[in-house]
Amino acid sequence: MIELKNFEITGAGSFHLKADELQIKSGLFIQISGNNNSGKSLLLKCLAGLYHNYNGELLYNGVPEKPGHYSVILINDFTAVLPEKSVKYNLYLPFARTTKRKKKLLEEMLKDCGLDKCLDRKMKTLSRSEIKILELIRAIIQQPHFLLIDDFDTYFDNFSLENLTKAFDHAAKAGTAIVITTRKKFEGITNSFTINSGEIDKL
């Protein structure tokens, strides 16, 4: 679990982002919506342990420093693929060995998203949205403790979200907590928060 207590980020001018208390528990799917420059991306960098200029507490199972065994994957506007290599090569890149179970699950998720026929294509031939879906599937297969997806609605729409439902269900069963940030609120997500006037509020 990641927990924020009396958490606050301050920046240039009047920028600030505050959360009195926020808990991200194992297996949860959480949406945080807000306008551009509201601090969504910076918040995810804090959760990923990449940004430390904040006040208050950010706890990992009650510990202020992220334990070495804690795995956090952040998907953002950086494209973490090898464009000249095939889709298959990129998908299996993080794994020293792939089990039959993982291969089967990977095939199922690719089929659900309509990408099962593109394994031999080079990554550079795919659209930005297709690449992000593949990054997401690859991340879920790794079963991290936390999967953070910045600007979700830049790459995915309601149709994509529906197609990824099974993938997200698998992540939840594996105990992965997923946090997405969006500009618009996606309907049907129970754990939704919004950033209003610099404060993270539960909807």
C-alpha positions as YAML, in Angstrom:
chain: A
units: angstrom
residues:
- id: 1
  name: MET
  ca: [0.00, 0.00, 0.00]
- id: 2
  name: ILE
  ca: [1.09, 3.55, -0.75]
- id: 3
  name: GLU
  ca: [-0.22, 6.17, 1.64]
- id: 4
  name: LEU
  ca: [-0.06, 9.95, 1.50]
- id: 5
  name: LYS
  ca: [-0.43, 11.93, 4.74]
- id: 6
  name: ASN
  ca: [-0.48, 15.73, 4.89]
- id: 7
  name: PHE
  ca: [1.21, 15.55, 1.50]
- id: 8
  name: GLU
  ca: [2.00, 18.74, -0.41]
- id: 9
  name: ILE
  ca: [4.01, 19.69, -3.49]
- id: 10
  name: THR
  ca: [4.80, 23.34, -4.05]
- id: 11
  name: GLY
  ca: [6.33, 24.88, -7.13]
- id: 12
  name: ALA
  ca: [6.98, 28.12, -8.95]
- id: 13
  name: GLY
  ca: [4.45, 30.91, -8.45]
- id: 14
  name: SER
  ca: [1.23, 29.79, -6.81]
- id: 15
  name: PHE
  ca: [1.42, 26.11, -7.86]
- id: 16
  name: HIS
  ca: [0.62, 23.60, -5.16]
- id: 17
  name: LEU
  ca: [-0.89, 20.14, -4.87]
- id: 18
  name: LYS
  ca: [-2.19, 18.84, -1.57]
- id: 19
  name: ALA
  ca: [-3.61, 15.58, -0.24]
- id: 20
  name: ASP
  ca: [-4.51, 15.34, 3.45]
- id: 21
  name: GLU
  ca: [-4.84, 11.58, 3.16]
- id: 22
  name: LEU
  ca: [-4.85, 9.14, 0.23]
- id: 23
  name: GLN
  ca: [-4.44, 5.36, 0.32]
- id: 24
  name: ILE
  ca: [-3.62, 3.20, -2.70]
- id: 25
  name: LYS
  ca: [-4.21, -0.40, -1.69]
- id: 26
  name: SER
  ca: [-3.26, -3.61, -3.44]
- id: 27
  name: GLY
  ca: [-5.49, -4.52, -6.39]
- id: 28
  name: LEU
  ca: [-7.30, -1.17, -6.60]
- id: 29
  name: PHE
  ca: [-7.94, 0.75, -9.83]
- id: 30
  name: ILE
  ca: [-7.80, 4.47, -9.15]
- id: 31
  name: GLN
  ca: [-8.50, 7.44, -11.41]
- id: 32
  name: ILE
  ca: [-7.20, 10.95, -10.67]
- id: 33
  name: SER
  ca: [-8.59, 13.60, -13.01]
- id: 34
  name: GLY
  ca: [-7.53, 17.20, -13.37]
- id: 35
  name: ASN
  ca: [-6.72, 19.98, -15.80]
- id: 36
  name: ASN
  ca: [-3.37, 20.44, -17.50]
- id: 37
  name: ASN
  ca: [-0.64, 21.70, -15.14]
- id: 38
  name: SER
  ca: [-2.64, 20.61, -12.08]
- id: 39
  name: GLY
  ca: [0.21, 18.38, -10.85]
- id: 40
  name: LYS
  ca: [-1.00, 14.95, -12.02]
- id: 41
  name: SER
  ca: [2.29, 13.97, -13.67]
- id: 42
  name: LEU
  ca: [4.35, 15.23, -10.75]
- id: 43
  name: LEU
  ca: [2.19, 13.23, -8.33]
- id: 44
  name: LEU
  ca: [2.86, 9.99, -10.26]
- id: 45
  name: LYS
  ca: [6.59, 10.73, -10.27]
- id: 46
  name: CYS
  ca: [6.40, 11.07, -6.48]
- id: 47
  name: LEU
  ca: [4.56, 7.74, -6.19]
- id: 48
  name: ALA
  ca: [7.17, 6.12, -8.44]
- id: 49
  name: GLY
  ca: [9.97, 7.41, -6.24]
- id: 50
  name: LEU
  ca: [11.36, 9.68, -8.97]
- id: 51
  name: TYR
  ca: [10.59, 13.05, -7.35]
- id: 52
  name: HIS
  ca: [11.25, 13.87, -3.69]
- id: 53
  name: ASN
  ca: [10.71, 17.61, -3.37]
- id: 54
  name: TYR
  ca: [7.52, 17.44, -1.29]
- id: 55
  name: ASN
  ca: [6.34, 17.97, 2.27]
- id: 56
  name: GLY
  ca: [4.44, 15.49, 4.40]
- id: 57
  name: GLU
  ca: [4.60, 11.72, 4.31]
- id: 58
  name: LEU
  ca: [4.67, 9.26, 1.42]
- id: 59
  name: LEU
  ca: [4.66, 5.78, 2.91]
- id: 60
  name: TYR
  ca: [5.13, 2.34, 1.35]
- id: 61
  name: ASN
  ca: [3.44, -0.11, 3.72]
- id: 62
  name: GLY
  ca: [4.21, 2.33, 6.50]
- id: 63
  name: VAL
  ca: [7.85, 2.84, 5.48]
- id: 64
  name: PRO
  ca: [9.00, 6.28, 4.24]
- id: 65
  name: GLU
  ca: [11.50, 4.86, 1.73]
- id: 66
  name: LYS
  ca: [10.45, 2.62, -1.15]
- id: 67
  name: PRO
  ca: [11.72, -0.90, -0.30]
- id: 68
  name: GLY
  ca: [13.99, -2.51, -2.87]
- id: 69
  name: HIS
  ca: [11.53, -5.33, -3.52]
- id: 70
  name: TYR
  ca: [8.72, -2.88, -4.33]
- id: 71
  name: SER
  ca: [8.18, -2.75, -8.09]
- id: 72
  name: VAL
  ca: [6.58, 0.34, -9.63]
- id: 73
  name: ILE
  ca: [6.10, 0.85, -13.38]
- id: 74
  name: LEU
  ca: [5.33, 4.32, -14.72]
- id: 75
  name: ILE
  ca: [3.92, 4.70, -18.24]
- id: 76
  name: ASN
  ca: [4.07, 8.29, -19.46]
- id: 77
  name: ASP
  ca: [4.83, 10.26, -22.63]
- id: 78
  name: PHE
  ca: [8.25, 8.62, -22.85]
- id: 79
  name: THR
  ca: [8.09, 5.71, -25.31]
- id: 80
  name: ALA
  ca: [9.86, 2.77, -23.66]
- id: 81
  name: VAL
  ca: [10.26, 0.52, -26.70]
- id: 82
  name: LEU
  ca: [12.89, -0.34, -29.31]
- id: 83
  name: PRO
  ca: [11.32, 0.98, -32.55]
- id: 84
  name: GLU
  ca: [13.45, -1.11, -34.93]
- id: 85
  name: LYS
  ca: [12.62, -4.35, -33.14]
- id: 86
  name: SER
  ca: [9.46, -6.42, -33.50]
- id: 87
  name: VAL
  ca: [6.44, -6.26, -31.23]
- id: 88
  name: LYS
  ca: [7.23, -9.76, -29.97]
- id: 89
  name: TYR
  ca: [10.82, -8.81, -29.13]
- id: 90
  name: ASN
  ca: [9.67, -5.75, -27.18]
- id: 91
  name: LEU
  ca: [6.97, -7.64, -25.29]
- id: 92
  name: TYR
  ca: [9.37, -10.33, -24.07]
- id: 93
  name: LEU
  ca: [12.28, -7.94, -23.43]
- id: 94
  name: PRO
  ca: [11.88, -7.72, -19.59]
- id: 95
  name: PHE
  ca: [11.78, -11.49, -19.12]
- id: 96
  name: ALA
  ca: [14.76, -13.82, -18.80]
- id: 97
  name: ARG
  ca: [12.30, -16.69, -19.12]
- id: 98
  name: THR
  ca: [8.63, -16.74, -20.07]
- id: 99
  name: THR
  ca: [6.27, -19.39, -18.72]
- id: 100
  name: LYS
  ca: [3.49, -21.00, -20.75]
- id: 101
  name: ARG
  ca: [0.98, -19.31, -18.46]
- id: 102
  name: LYS
  ca: [2.42, -15.86, -19.18]
- id: 103
  name: LYS
  ca: [2.52, -16.55, -22.92]
- id: 104
  name: LYS
  ca: [-1.13, -17.63, -22.88]
- id: 105
  name: LEU
  ca: [-2.18, -14.58, -20.89]
- id: 106
  name: LEU
  ca: [-0.21, -12.32, -23.21]
- id: 107
  name: GLU
  ca: [-1.92, -13.84, -26.25]
- id: 108
  name: GLU
  ca: [-5.35, -13.37, -24.66]
- id: 109
  name: MET
  ca: [-4.74, -9.70, -23.86]
- id: 110
  name: LEU
  ca: [-3.36, -9.01, -27.34]
- id: 111
  name: LYS
  ca: [-6.43, -10.63, -28.89]
- id: 112
  name: ASP
  ca: [-8.79, -8.63, -26.68]
- id: 113
  name: CYS
  ca: [-7.11, -5.44, -27.90]
- id: 114
  name: GLY
  ca: [-7.01, -6.50, -31.56]
- id: 115
  name: LEU
  ca: [-3.21, -6.64, -31.64]
- id: 116
  name: ASP
  ca: [-2.67, -10.39, -31.88]
- id: 117
  name: LYS
  ca: [-1.77, -10.21, -35.60]
- id: 118
  name: CYS
  ca: [1.04, -7.68, -35.23]
- id: 119
  name: LEU
  ca: [3.70, -9.66, -33.34]
- id: 120
  name: ASP
  ca: [6.13, -9.69, -36.28]
- id: 121
  name: ARG
  ca: [5.72, -6.01, -37.15]
- id: 122
  name: LYS
  ca: [8.33, -3.46, -36.15]
- id: 123
  name: MET
  ca: [7.24, -1.19, -33.33]
- id: 124
  name: LYS
  ca: [7.83, 1.91, -35.46]
- id: 125
  name: THR
  ca: [5.00, 0.86, -37.80]
- id: 126
  name: LEU
  ca: [2.39, 1.03, -35.03]
- id: 127
  name: SER
  ca: [0.32, 4.02, -33.94]
- id: 128
  name: ARG
  ca: [1.09, 5.86, -30.71]
- id: 129
  name: SER
  ca: [-2.03, 4.40, -29.09]
- id: 130
  name: GLU
  ca: [-1.13, 0.82, -30.15]
- id: 131
  name: ILE
  ca: [2.38, 1.23, -28.70]
- id: 132
  name: LYS
  ca: [0.95, 2.44, -25.38]
- id: 133
  name: ILE
  ca: [-1.45, -0.52, -25.24]
- id: 134
  name: LEU
  ca: [1.50, -2.87, -25.77]
- id: 135
  name: GLU
  ca: [3.50, -1.07, -23.07]
- id: 136
  name: LEU
  ca: [0.52, -1.49, -20.75]
- id: 137
  name: ILE
  ca: [0.12, -5.20, -21.50]
- id: 138
  name: ARG
  ca: [3.86, -5.77, -21.00]
- id: 139
  name: ALA
  ca: [3.69, -3.97, -17.66]
- id: 140
  name: ILE
  ca: [0.71, -6.02, -16.42]
- id: 141
  name: ILE
  ca: [2.46, -9.29, -17.30]
- id: 142
  name: GLN
  ca: [5.36, -8.24, -15.04]
- id: 143
  name: GLN
  ca: [2.94, -8.08, -12.08]
- id: 144
  name: PRO
  ca: [4.33, -4.93, -10.41]
- id: 145
  name: HIS
  ca: [3.05, -3.78, -7.04]
- id: 146
  name: PHE
  ca: [1.96, -0.49, -8.64]
- id: 147
  name: LEU
  ca: [1.26, 0.47, -12.25]
- id: 148
  name: LEU
  ca: [1.03, 4.22, -12.86]
- id: 149
  name: ILE
  ca: [-0.32, 5.54, -16.18]
- id: 150
  name: ASP
  ca: [-0.02, 9.26, -16.85]
- id: 151
  name: ASP
  ca: [-2.45, 11.11, -19.19]
- id: 152
  name: PHE
  ca: [-4.43, 7.92, -19.83]
- id: 153
  name: ASP
  ca: [-6.96, 9.68, -22.06]
- id: 154
  name: THR
  ca: [-4.20, 10.96, -24.36]
- id: 155
  name: TYR
  ca: [-3.67, 7.40, -25.60]
- id: 156
  name: PHE
  ca: [-6.81, 5.53, -24.64]
- id: 157
  name: ASP
  ca: [-10.54, 6.15, -25.01]
- id: 158
  name: ASN
  ca: [-13.66, 4.47, -23.63]
- id: 159
  name: PHE
  ca: [-13.38, 1.75, -26.29]
- id: 160
  name: SER
  ca: [-9.78, 1.01, -25.31]
- id: 161
  name: LEU
  ca: [-10.74, 1.00, -21.64]
- id: 162
  name: GLU
  ca: [-13.47, -1.58, -22.34]
- id: 163
  name: ASN
  ca: [-11.05, -3.78, -24.31]
- id: 164
  name: LEU
  ca: [-8.51, -3.59, -21.50]
- id: 165
  name: THR
  ca: [-11.01, -4.64, -18.81]
- id: 166
  name: LYS
  ca: [-9.79, -8.25, -18.72]
- id: 167
  name: ALA
  ca: [-6.19, -7.10, -18.53]
- id: 168
  name: PHE
  ca: [-7.01, -4.81, -15.61]
- id: 169
  name: ASP
  ca: [-8.94, -7.62, -13.93]
- id: 170
  name: HIS
  ca: [-5.87, -9.85, -14.19]
- id: 171
  name: ALA
  ca: [-3.73, -7.09, -12.68]
- id: 172
  name: ALA
  ca: [-6.14, -6.75, -9.76]
- id: 173
  name: LYS
  ca: [-6.10, -10.52, -9.10]
- id: 174
  name: ALA
  ca: [-2.29, -10.41, -9.09]
- id: 175
  name: GLY
  ca: [-2.45, -7.63, -6.49]
- id: 176
  name: THR
  ca: [-1.29, -4.82, -8.77]
- id: 177
  name: ALA
  ca: [-2.71, -1.41, -7.89]
- id: 178
  name: ILE
  ca: [-3.31, 0.76, -10.97]
- id: 179
  name: VAL
  ca: [-3.41, 4.55, -10.86]
- id: 180
  name: ILE
  ca: [-4.34, 6.51, -13.98]
- id: 181
  name: THR
  ca: [-4.39, 10.27, -14.42]
- id: 182
  name: THR
  ca: [-6.82, 11.83, -16.88]
- id: 183
  name: ARG
  ca: [-8.06, 15.22, -18.02]
- id: 184
  name: LYS
  ca: [-11.65, 14.00, -18.29]
- id: 185
  name: LYS
  ca: [-13.36, 11.62, -15.90]
- id: 186
  name: PHE
  ca: [-14.06, 8.11, -17.18]
- id: 187
  name: GLU
  ca: [-17.42, 6.82, -16.00]
- id: 188
  name: GLY
  ca: [-17.80, 3.54, -14.14]
- id: 189
  name: ILE
  ca: [-14.58, 3.78, -12.13]
- id: 190
  name: THR
  ca: [-15.45, 3.48, -8.43]
- id: 191
  name: ASN
  ca: [-12.25, 4.88, -6.96]
- id: 192
  name: SER
  ca: [-12.18, 8.32, -8.57]
- id: 193
  name: PHE
  ca: [-10.47, 11.47, -7.36]
- id: 194
  name: THR
  ca: [-10.22, 14.94, -8.83]
- id: 195
  name: ILE
  ca: [-7.81, 17.82, -8.38]
- id: 196
  name: ASN
  ca: [-9.71, 21.00, -7.47]
- id: 197
  name: SER
  ca: [-7.84, 24.21, -6.65]
- id: 198
  name: GLY
  ca: [-4.72, 22.23, -5.83]
- id: 199
  name: GLU
  ca: [-6.42, 19.66, -3.57]
- id: 200
  name: ILE
  ca: [-7.04, 15.97, -4.31]
- id: 201
  name: ASP
  ca: [-10.68, 15.23, -3.48]
- id: 202
  name: LYS
  ca: [-12.61, 11.95, -3.53]
- id: 203
  name: LEU
  ca: [-15.56, 11.93, -5.93]
...
